[in-house]
Amino acid sequence: MSENKVALKVITPQREMYSGTADMVIMRTKSGDVGILHGHQPMVTVLDYGVMRIQNEGAEDKTAAVFGGFAQIDDNGITILTDTAEWEEEIDLERAERAKKRAEDRLQSRSGDINVLRAELALKRSMIRIGLKS
């Protein structure tokens, strides 16, 4: 591995989504966006819903929607564990737009039988997917 690269693994319950190296990894944490380079201070952080960018010089950035989880940064690199993550090219824009509309309708109706938190999270997920595809 190049001296200036950081090892990265992104793991979901369904698959090992990414295993390789990067010049920099940018991810959304509960305290904001962070960019991780080789030699970063060790830490463990809670991930928020957001976009992860894998940057490699001379190559197109890889982007994914990541919906929560944890990231561990240590001398061996970065390990991201998340329940759900989708590469930009895996996102179905029409499906995300339908999900956004459903969540908005649920939140506007505010009937007693809706789970508001669940509807808000569905809206947030759909907006991240739509934003990534735009």
N, C-alpha and C positions, 0 to 999 in steps of 0.2 A: 504494500500500500504506500502511496506517495506520502511524503512527510507532511504535506499540508492538507491531506484529506482526513475526513472523519468517517469512521465506520457507522453504518446505519442499518437498523432492523426495524421494520414496522410489522407488527403481528396483530392479527384479529383472531377471534375464535375459529373463523372459517379457513384462514390461510396465512401464510407468511407473505405479506403484500410486497415487501421490498427487503432485499438483502444486498448491500453493496456499499459504495462509498460516495461521499459528497464533499464539495468544497464548503458548502454552507447549507444548513437546514433551518428554515424559518417556520415556526409553529405558534399557534395561539394557545397561551396558558391562561389560567384564571386571573393572573395579574397583568396580562397583556401579551403582545407579540414578542418573541425572543428569537434571535438568530444565533445558531450554535456553529462555531468553527472548531477546527482541530485545536486541542489544548484547552478547551473551555473548563472552567471550574466545575468539579463534580457537584451534581445536584439531582434531586428528584422533584418533579413538578407535576401538578394536576393540569391536564389539558382541558380546554374549553372547546365548545363547538367552533370550528373555523377552518381555515385553509392552511395546509402544509405545503411548503415549497422546497423542493430539493434542487439545489443549484450546483451545476458542474460546468467549469470553464470549457467553452467550445461546444457545449451541448445545450439543447433546449431544456429549460426548467421542467421538472415533473411536478405537477400539482395534483393535490387530492383534497377532498373534503374529509375532515376527521371530526368525529362526534364524541368528544370526551376521551377520557382515559388517563394514562400516566406516561411520563417520559423520564427515563433514567439516563443521566449523562455521567460517564466516568472515564477512566483511562482507556477502556476498551471501545468507547464510542457512545452512540445513542441507541437506546432501545425504547421503542414506543409500543405500548400495549393499549389497544382501543377495542371497544365492542364493535364499532362500525367505522369503516373508511372506504372511500370510493375514489378511484382515479377520475380525473376530469372526463376522459373519454368513455367512462362507464356510466356516466350520469345521463338519464333520459330527461331532457328538458321539458317535454310535454307532460310527463308524469309529475315532475317537480312543480310545474305550474298548476296542475290539477290539485296536488296536495296543498299548495299554498292557498288556493281558492277554498278548499274544504276547511282548512284551519281557520281562515278569516271568517267564513260563514259561521263556524261553531262559536268563535269568540264574539261575534256580533249578536248572535242569538241569545247568549248568556242564559240559556234555559237551565233549570236546576239539575238536569241529569248529565251535563257535560263536565269533564275533568279539565279545568282551565289550564293547569300546568301542562298537561299532556298536549292540549291544543297549542299552547304557546311554544312548546318544544318542537312540535310538528311544523309550525310556522317558521321557526328559526332554522330548522334543517332544510326546509324547502327553499328558503331565501339564500342560504349558503350555496346550495346546489345551483340555483338560478344565477347567482352572482359569479360563480366559478365558470359557468358556461357562456356568460356574456362577454 
